[in-house]
Amino acid sequence: MKRLKKENEWIGTILAFMIIPISGFAIDVYVPSFPQMVNDLHATPSDIRLTLSIFLISYGVSQLFVGSIVDSFGRYKIALVSLLVFVLSNLAIVITKSIEVIFVMRALQGLVISLIMVAKRTFFIDIYTGDKRKKYTSLLSVVWSTAPVVAPFVGGYLQSFIGWEANFYFLALYGSVMLVLELIYSGETIAAYKPFHIKTILNTYREFLSAKDFSIGVLVLGLSYSMVIIFGMSAPFIIEHVFNYSPVITGYASLCSGVSLLTGGMLSRMLIDKPFHKKLKLGNLIQFGVALLMFMFGVFYAGYFNIFSLLIFVVMLHFLAGFMYNIYLTYCFMRFPAYAGTASGITSGGSYVVVSIVSSALVSLINIHDQRSFATIYIVLSVAITVALLSLKKENIANSVA
């Protein structure tokens, strides 16, 4: 087995951070192409949204289990094979014109991306300790947040000048470059392999999920990111069909959303040593207030609904979502350092299961077509986060991390 060389630890760290946004790109880069894919594939808007929901469900559910696999069989070879499958699946999506085949490929991508993400997130737990581990782990969601910033922006231009297929060629190219660099510079990082015993694994999962601070964290992460996903699912149709703008403008709107998510995460990283509960509760309180203002604007100034009135509130709400997301993501990743892969998998996987269920349910129940309907979604999610945080007492927080 090829081990990561000591002299390559720094470049291995850079590569890990370069790969981390791959899941965000797989989610967001083709969002501006939703309306065009409806036309070219002779599908419905629900079908195209389903390609995203299938990915999220596969990605989330897979991560619940793949953490044990990378803890038992290592990170390196699994990541390499997964990158190769990711490249091939994107090429398959471009070649086919069948929405059913795309469904299958997106489900497959969810699985392999979950393996890649869990393997690379555990890199920082494997290599670093103490303050460095905390520093790099808190940086994970900030780096990951670059994807929602860049991906729709790139996707909007690719759609306008080439077509929706270009988005998947881009993903294939991204995966290919990462695969080559991993082969040259990276290697195995796991210090001790965990036995792959089903009973032991189930007991570990039981321990994780019975820790209230951890399980509430997974729920809060899912609810926070649902705000971003629901915007991505709905915004292209409103921006391109209601406001009559081009996919490029959809990309710019998503860029605003992504930048706010990123800066919220950066602020939480700057405040990493501040009291855990106070940060979360203050962020949630402001978030609810902004969502309420958004709803009131939609009621009293419905005639002024436009892309600017929408984005003003979205930017503030997604900033707060990024702030809260990064706080709890760092906490959950570091909660069980002896089982880094499993903790990473359950944290991210569980949160994405929440995202897929909550976002699909809310989009189905609430017809998002104006300021009030968008605000209603944000209010529901803010209240749900409030309830989750109120059930978490200070004594539930692990002293070793808080």
C-alpha atoms as one frame of an Amber mdcrd trajectory, in Angstrom:
protein
   0.000   0.000   0.000   1.344   3.404  -0.992   1.572   5.578   2.149   1.534
   9.371   2.100   5.136  10.529   2.302   6.065  12.960   5.063   7.385  15.457
   2.551   4.071  15.300   0.672   1.853  16.102   3.669   1.547  19.757   2.712
   0.685  19.090  -0.935  -1.628  16.302   0.265  -3.401  18.882   2.414  -3.773
  21.221  -0.579  -5.143  18.361  -2.698  -7.632  17.409   0.000  -8.928  20.981
   0.095  -9.089  21.003  -3.725 -11.222  17.854  -3.747 -13.569  18.896  -0.919
 -15.708  21.188  -3.162 -16.433  18.331  -5.595 -19.737  17.462  -3.913 -20.879
  21.073  -4.083 -19.978  21.252  -7.762 -21.904  18.028  -8.430 -24.926  19.647
  -6.773 -24.772  23.232  -8.020 -22.985  23.509 -11.361 -25.959  22.425 -13.474
 -28.645  24.352 -11.549 -28.796  27.182 -14.172 -29.433  24.483 -16.800 -32.631
  23.174 -15.198 -35.034  24.960 -17.608 -33.009  23.944 -20.689 -32.763  20.324
 -19.537 -36.558  20.274 -19.256 -36.784  21.180 -22.958 -33.932  19.057 -24.333
 -34.772  15.892 -22.393 -38.544  16.289 -22.870 -38.901  16.100 -19.105 -40.886
  17.987 -16.491 -39.435  20.446 -13.953 -40.153  17.812 -11.288 -38.046  15.270
 -13.217 -35.074  17.621 -13.366 -35.411  18.536  -9.699 -35.516  14.803  -9.010
 -32.018  14.410 -10.478 -30.834  16.655  -7.654 -32.970  14.955  -4.993 -31.736
  11.501  -6.067 -28.144  12.665  -5.757 -28.790  14.145  -2.310 -30.543  11.008
  -1.040 -27.844   8.695  -2.411 -25.083  10.968  -1.125 -26.639  11.264   2.306
 -27.636   7.636   2.857 -24.290   6.358   1.534 -22.326   8.466   3.986 -24.162
   6.829   6.861 -22.320   3.611   6.009 -19.159   4.428   4.076 -17.436   5.924
   7.119 -17.028   2.433   8.554 -15.659   1.240   5.212 -12.891   3.865   5.041
 -12.064   3.278   8.726 -11.710  -0.453   8.035 -10.165  -0.566   4.538  -8.373
   2.763   4.247  -8.880   6.020   2.380  -6.565   6.090  -0.616  -7.589   3.287
  -2.992 -11.261   3.865  -2.273 -10.913   7.543  -3.213  -9.063   6.702  -6.447
 -11.655   4.187  -7.660 -14.471   6.565  -6.719 -12.923   9.422  -8.703 -12.664
   7.173 -11.762 -16.323   6.106 -11.490 -17.343   9.750 -11.055 -15.575  10.718
 -14.284 -17.186   7.881 -16.259 -20.681   8.543 -14.878 -20.537  12.183 -15.997
 -19.571  11.118 -19.502 -22.496   8.676 -19.483 -24.902  11.509 -18.587 -23.673
  13.539 -21.565 -24.021  10.630 -23.995 -27.507   9.538 -22.979 -30.739  11.374
 -23.659 -32.704   9.232 -21.229 -33.823  10.872 -17.996 -34.037   7.402 -16.425
 -30.355   6.736 -17.145 -29.494  10.131 -15.676 -31.404   9.164 -12.526 -29.241
   6.026 -12.213 -25.993   7.895 -12.880 -26.855  10.560 -10.304 -27.580   7.863
  -7.718 -24.189   6.285  -8.522 -22.510   9.671  -8.236 -24.041  10.177  -4.813
 -22.418   6.930  -3.661 -18.924   7.596  -5.051 -18.894  11.245  -3.988 -19.771
  10.141  -0.451 -16.743   7.825  -0.466 -14.478  10.596  -1.789 -15.717  13.165
   0.710 -15.479  10.918   3.759 -12.015   9.736   2.727 -10.686  13.271   2.221
 -12.318  14.832   5.289 -10.687  12.228   7.517  -7.306  13.225   6.061  -7.122
  16.143   8.502  -7.986  13.960  11.488  -5.376  11.386  10.392  -2.526  13.837
   9.818  -3.001  16.626  12.352  -3.577  16.944  16.090  -4.468  19.662  18.612
  -4.965  23.213  17.391  -3.924  22.361  13.837  -6.625  19.692  13.642  -9.220
  22.150  14.926  -7.997  24.834  12.532  -8.107  22.657   9.421 -11.370  20.971
  10.366 -13.076  24.337  10.853 -11.732  25.359   7.448 -13.435  22.397   5.752
 -16.888  23.898   5.384 -15.402  27.259   4.377 -13.499  25.600   1.516 -16.506
  23.450   0.661 -18.607  26.632   0.491 -16.551  27.829  -2.463 -18.508  25.370
  -4.635 -21.911  27.061  -4.148 -20.108  30.334  -4.918 -18.315  29.279  -8.089
 -20.345  26.356  -9.472 -23.623  28.063 -10.523 -21.654  31.057 -11.815 -19.576
  28.765 -14.048 -22.641  26.693 -14.892 -24.588  29.749 -16.030 -21.931  30.649
 -18.599 -21.474  27.046 -19.726 -25.227  26.790 -20.270 -25.442  30.074 -22.188
 -22.509  29.481 -24.523 -22.397  25.675 -24.910 -25.388  23.947 -23.328 -26.291
  21.834 -20.326 -23.972  18.980 -21.375 -20.956  21.246 -20.761 -21.648  21.158
 -17.032 -21.101  17.410 -16.911 -18.020  17.605 -19.137 -16.701  20.101 -16.596
 -17.351  17.658 -13.731 -15.613  14.864 -15.660 -12.576  17.108 -16.247 -12.477
  18.155 -12.590 -12.562  14.519 -11.469  -9.860  13.536 -13.991  -7.445  16.226
 -12.823  -7.955  15.273  -9.182  -7.439  11.578  -9.999  -4.094  12.237 -11.710
  -2.832  14.485  -8.893  -3.896  11.961  -6.251  -2.019   9.197  -8.080   1.142
  11.290  -8.190   1.239  12.987  -4.794  -1.138  11.348  -2.326  -1.201   8.089
  -0.380  -2.802   6.217   2.495  -3.119   8.179   5.769  -4.982   5.896   8.163
  -2.913   5.055  11.249  -4.833   1.994  12.456  -7.459   0.008  10.585 -10.661
  -0.692  12.491 -12.001  -4.278  12.299 -14.967  -4.569   9.956 -17.310  -6.314
  12.370 -20.984  -5.575  11.832 -21.818  -5.826  15.541 -18.977  -3.471  16.494
 -19.986  -1.024  13.748 -23.629  -1.029  14.856 -22.554  -0.383  18.452 -20.433
   2.545  17.259 -23.372   4.000  15.342 -25.583   3.540  18.379 -23.041   5.408
  20.523 -22.877   8.277  18.029 -26.610   8.704  17.592 -27.360   8.347  21.304
 -25.123  11.370  21.951 -27.743  14.116  21.902 -25.272  16.880  21.101 -24.171
  14.944  18.004 -27.615  13.895  16.725 -29.070  17.409  17.240 -26.077  18.759
  15.349 -26.823  16.531  12.356 -30.421  17.799  12.368 -29.375  21.472  12.590
 -26.884  21.005   9.749 -29.584  19.492   7.547 -32.137  22.192   8.304 -29.587
  24.966   7.717 -28.453  23.658   4.357 -32.042  22.979   3.264 -32.392  26.756
   2.919 -29.671  26.797   0.280 -30.883  23.703  -1.583 -34.497  24.888  -1.784
 -33.315  28.204  -3.219 -31.267  26.281  -5.808 -34.237  24.100  -6.744 -36.671
  26.995  -7.175 -34.682  30.073  -8.181 -33.869  29.065 -11.810 -37.534  28.743
 -12.737 -38.476  32.073 -11.102 -35.471  33.984 -12.448 -35.716  32.592 -15.993
 -39.496  32.174 -16.355 -41.042  34.827 -14.073 -38.365  37.543 -14.301 -37.312
  36.494 -17.869 -33.580  36.633 -17.236 -30.933  34.366 -18.800 -29.163  31.399
 -17.130 -26.178  33.710 -16.613 -28.290  35.822 -14.244 -29.331  32.635 -12.443
 -25.631  31.953 -12.032 -25.049  35.420 -10.596 -27.972  34.982  -8.188 -26.524
  31.672  -7.018 -23.136  33.383  -6.765 -24.664  35.871  -4.300 -26.134  32.977
  -2.326 -22.820  31.129  -2.319 -20.747  34.151  -1.297 -23.064  34.768   1.645
 -22.802  31.104   2.691 -19.012  31.285   2.444 -18.666  34.530   4.398 -20.978
  33.212   7.105 -18.707  30.211   7.485 -15.641  32.452   7.573 -17.165  34.545
  10.360 -17.897  31.452  12.437 -14.282  30.369  11.975 -13.082  33.768  13.229
 -15.302  33.320  16.304 -14.280  29.704  16.860 -13.323  30.290  20.514 -16.542
  32.117  21.443 -19.231  30.294  23.505 -20.864  27.550  21.447 -24.493  28.026
  22.562 -24.494  31.809  22.362 -23.245  31.796  18.763 -25.869  29.325  17.609
 -28.810  30.888  19.415 -27.943  34.446  18.352 -27.552  33.361  14.737 -30.872
  31.514  14.840 -32.685  34.490  16.427 -31.441  36.899  13.755 -32.268  34.348
  11.067 -35.880  34.086  12.211 -36.172  37.878  12.348 -34.895  38.279   8.769
 -37.265  35.566   7.497 -40.173  37.329   9.212 -39.209  40.656   7.610 -39.038
  38.920   4.244 -42.570  37.601   4.710 -43.908  41.014   5.756 -42.299  42.621
   2.708 -44.022  40.029   0.537 -47.378  40.816   2.130 -47.257  44.625   2.068
 -45.057  45.220  -0.975 -45.981  42.284  -3.233 -45.907  44.549  -6.294 -42.203
  45.212  -5.736 -41.212  41.545  -5.953 -38.153  41.325  -8.201 -34.750  39.704
  -8.276 -33.243  42.410  -6.065 -35.885  42.225  -3.335 -35.485  38.448  -3.343
 -31.684  38.417  -3.162 -31.412  41.025  -0.396 -33.135  38.665   2.019 -31.598
  35.485   0.580 -28.081  36.846   1.065 -28.739  37.645   4.742 -30.441  34.306
   5.424 -27.781  32.223   3.684 -25.041  34.153   5.488 -26.605  33.105   8.794
 -27.102  29.541   7.525 -23.383  29.354   6.662 -22.463  30.795  10.055 -24.469
  28.185  11.968 -23.538  25.337   9.633 -19.805  25.781  10.106 -20.122  25.992
  13.901 -21.856  22.655  14.238 -19.987  20.894  11.399 -16.655  21.508  13.123
 -18.093  20.281  16.402 -19.525  17.053  14.967 -16.396  16.179  12.963 -14.243
  16.444  16.092 -16.702  14.778  18.472 -15.321  11.222  18.009 -11.691  11.522
  16.772 -10.975   7.782  17.185 -13.622   7.059  14.528 -12.997   9.996  12.197
 -14.340   8.331   9.061 -17.518   7.133  10.740 -18.108  10.509  12.426 -17.574
  12.313   9.131 -19.893   9.946   7.298 -22.735  10.090   9.801 -22.459  13.870
  10.173 -22.538  14.676   6.500 -24.692  11.733   5.473 -27.289  12.282   8.154
 -27.493  15.985   7.388 -27.973  15.308   3.675 -30.725  12.790   4.413 -32.415
  15.579   6.374 -31.806  17.981   3.470 -33.263  15.635   0.861 -36.380  14.824
   2.910 -37.040  18.367   4.134 -36.328  20.136   0.824 -38.415  17.710  -1.244
 -41.306  17.876   1.228 -41.354  21.671   1.472 -41.034  22.218  -2.288 -43.933
  19.785  -2.817 -46.131  21.328  -0.122 -45.432  25.009  -0.789 -45.659  26.415
  -4.294 -42.686  28.791  -4.386 -43.606  31.602  -6.759 -43.231  34.873  -4.842
 -41.604  36.583  -1.863 -44.122  35.266   0.668 -43.762  31.643  -0.360 -39.952
  31.855  -0.196 -40.208  33.539   3.214 -42.608  30.869   4.478 -39.999  28.209
   3.713 -37.322  30.138   5.613 -39.622  30.734   8.603 -40.507  27.042   8.845
 -36.831  26.052   8.748 -35.807  28.746  11.270 -38.488  27.618  13.725 -37.424
  23.978  13.309 -33.818  24.948  14.110 -35.028  26.883  17.169 -36.883  23.835
  18.485 -33.802  21.648  17.937 -31.488  24.068  19.752 -33.892  24.521  22.676
 -33.806  20.772  23.253 -30.032  20.939  23.619 -28.799  21.841  27.072 -25.341
  23.145  27.835 -24.422  20.012  29.746 -25.019  17.951  26.587 -21.981  19.537
  24.916 -18.816  17.487  25.133 -16.247  19.319  27.260 -13.407  18.124  25.092
 -14.661  20.069  22.093 -16.796  22.970  23.251
